[in-house]
Structure formats: structure tokens, C-alpha cells
């Protein structure tokens, strides 16, 4: 099997308000989600794409590509910060009785498309550079912006799916987790440091 390392282009999400509300959300869900747990607040992020890099040279190329993309960011964002709210609760599949992933959505407070434009243009840029596979990372016309809150695969000893019917029927899908400012775009390793944060290979400011 050929060696490769996975790297993720992501935008970290975080605020004390979101962390506190996630803890309350887990308590409210109780036995409905155990033994699965809500994601650590320090690991919350919007995934813009996953890269399979097969050598240190390709890892360096990915870093250089992100640096090359950096000058476009102020124009895409119109020179304004990305202030948003993490809210709603959605599932990745169509059957609420057999769910692997529950996720929240990040909605900009100004209701603009700047965040989606950033995600789509960054994705297309990496595809053009030959660093991402279009088919493996895209199943629609736009990057699916989501923040994974629960993934059954995180707990290898638990059931592979959960029944989310009750959670969704109790208006948790209208849950507002809190506001935040999206401050940076990162190229991350899949592993975490002692603070349970994904290890950043390269970070670009968004504000």
C-alpha cells in the first residue's frame, strides 16, 4: 500500500459561547447519543477539502499553493471579517434512524455568500494545481460547508450508527450554538496536539 499523509484545508471555529452551548447540548441529548460524544470545541472546523499527499515534496507543494492563493482572500471577502453563527443540526444521510454524522451549519451574520465563495474558489485552485481530486471532494456544485459535531466513527467501541429521530424531533435542528469570527484558513494534519487541537502545518489570516 502506497504511503500517504492526509491533510485538511479547514477554517477553525471557536468561541466560549459555542463551547458552553455544545456542553449543554450534549447534556440535553443524554442517552440519545451515548456512547458517542460531541466534538471537542478546540477541534471544531469547517472542512474545505481533504488532500492525500504522497511525499514531503507534495506537502511542501500544498503549502506553497496555499500561500499563492492568499492574495485572493481579501478580494473574495471584500476586506470584511467573517462573522457568523453556528446553528442548526443536520444529518449527512437521508435516514434519521441510521446516522453516522450530525453537523452544524455556519451562517454569516451579513447573509452574504463570501464564505461559500472562499471555499469554492480555494477548492478550484487546489484542483487546478493537481493537489486535490475533484470527484472525491465534491458531490455538488459547491463545497458543502459543515461543522461535524458527532461522528460515530470517533468511538470504535460504540455502534456504527445512531437513531437521531428523537433528537431531530425535539427542535434540536433549530439549535443555535453561538457566534464566532472566522480568523484563519489552515492546512492541518489529521492528528492533534496536547490541547486537542489539530496540528497546523500552515495558517493564513482571514481578518
N, C-alpha and C positions, 0 to 999 in steps of 0.2 A: 504493500500500500504506500503510495507516494506521500511523503511528509508535507504537511502544510500547517500554517497557523491561521486562525480566524481573527479578523479584525473588524470592528464595528464602527461605522461613522454614526455618531449619535450626538444629540443635544441633551445634556443633563437637565433634569427638572428638580427643583428643590426649594422648600421654604419651611419654616417652623409650622406654619398653618397647615400645610399639606401633610407633614409628618404627624401632627396631632390628630388630624381628621382620619388619616389612614389607620391609626391605632384604634380610634373609636369605631371605625368601620369594621375592623377585624373583631372587636368585642361584640358588635351588633350581630354580625354573621354567626358568631359562636360555632356551634356544632355543624352548621350548614357547610362549612368549608374545611373543618379539621379532617385529616392532619395537615392539610395544606395551609400555608401561611401567606399573608400579604407580603409583597416585596419590601425589602429594607428601603427606607426613604432615601438613603445615600446612594442607592443603585437605580433610582428611577430615571428614565431617559426616554427620549423619542428616538427610535431606530430609523436611520435614513438609508441603511443598506449594510449587507454583510459581505466582507471581502475574504476570499480564500487566497492567501499569499503563500507561495511555494518556496520562497527563499528570502534571505536577508536583503538581497537586491530588490525584490519586489516590495518588501516592506518599506524600503527607502524610497522606491518609486511612488508608493501610495502617499507617503509624507510629502514628497515634492509636489505631487499633484494637488494635494490639499492646500499647500502654500500658493500654488499657481492660481487656484480658484479664489483665494482670499480677497483679492482686489475687487471681485464682483459683488461681494457681500453687501457693502454699504449702498450700492445702487439697487440691489434687489430689495433691501429692507427700507429703502427711501430715507436712510440716515436716522431712522427712529428705532427705539428699543422694542423688543418683542415682549410685551406684557400680556400674559394670558391666564386662563383659569383651567385647572384640571378638573374635569367633571364628566358625568355620565358613566354608565357601566355597560359595556358591550361584550359580546362573545364572538370568537373568531369563526365558529361554525354555525350551522343553521338549526342544530338540535340542542335546546337548552337543557335536556335531560342527560346529555353526554358531552361535557365541556372540558377542554384542555386549558384554554386561556380565557381569562377575563381581563379586560383592559379599559383604561380611561382615555378620554379624548382631551386634547389641548386646544382650547378655543381662544383666539386672540381677542382681547377686550375691545379693540377697534374694529373687529369683524372684517378685517382685510384678508387678502389672500397672500400676504407677504411670506408667512411661514411655509405655506404649501409651495409657493414659487421657489423659495430657497431649497426646499427638499427636492423638488423635481429637477431644478437646474443643476444642483450638485450631483444628483444621480446620473443625469445625462452626461455630465462632464466626465465622471469616472468610467462610464460605459465607453465613451469615445476614446479614453486613454487605455482601454483594454484591461482595466483593473477590476471590472465587475461584469458579471454575467446578467444580461438583460432578463432572460427567462426565469432565472432562479430568484431574482429580487423583485420582480414586478408582475402582478397579476391584474393590473388595471392601468388606466391611462395616467394615473397619478400615484405617487408614493403614498402608501397607507400610513398616515401619521397616527401612532398609537403609543400608549404607555402601558406596558404589561404590569398588571397588579397581582395576578395569581396565575401560575403556570404549574399544572400538576406534575410536570416532568422535573421540577425542582426537588420533589420528595420521592426518591426512588423506592421507598418502602410503602408508600401510600397507593391508593387506587389510581389508575391511569386517567380516569375522568371523574368529574363530579356532576351532580344534578343541581343546576343553577336555577331551576324553575322557581323555587320559593324566594331566592334572593332577588330575582328579577321582578317577581310579582309584588314585592314589598316596596316598590318605588326606589330601590337602590339604583336603578338605571338613571334616576334623576339626581343622584348624589353629586354634591359639589364638594370637592376635596380642598379647594383653596386656590389662591392666586400666586403667581410667581413671575419672575423676569428671566427669560432665557438668555444667558450670558455668554455661552460659548458653544462652539462646534468642535467636537473631538474625534480623533481616531483612537479607539480604545482596544486594549487586549480583552479577551473574554474572562481573564482571571481578575481577582480583586486583591486589594491591599488589606492591611490590618484594620483599617477603618471601614471595611466592607464597601469600598468604592472601586469601580472599575479602573484598572491601571491605564492612565492616559499616555499614549505614545506621542501625540501632538495635539495642541489645543489652540484654537483661533477665537479671538474675542468677537462677540456679536453686538456689543454695546460700546 
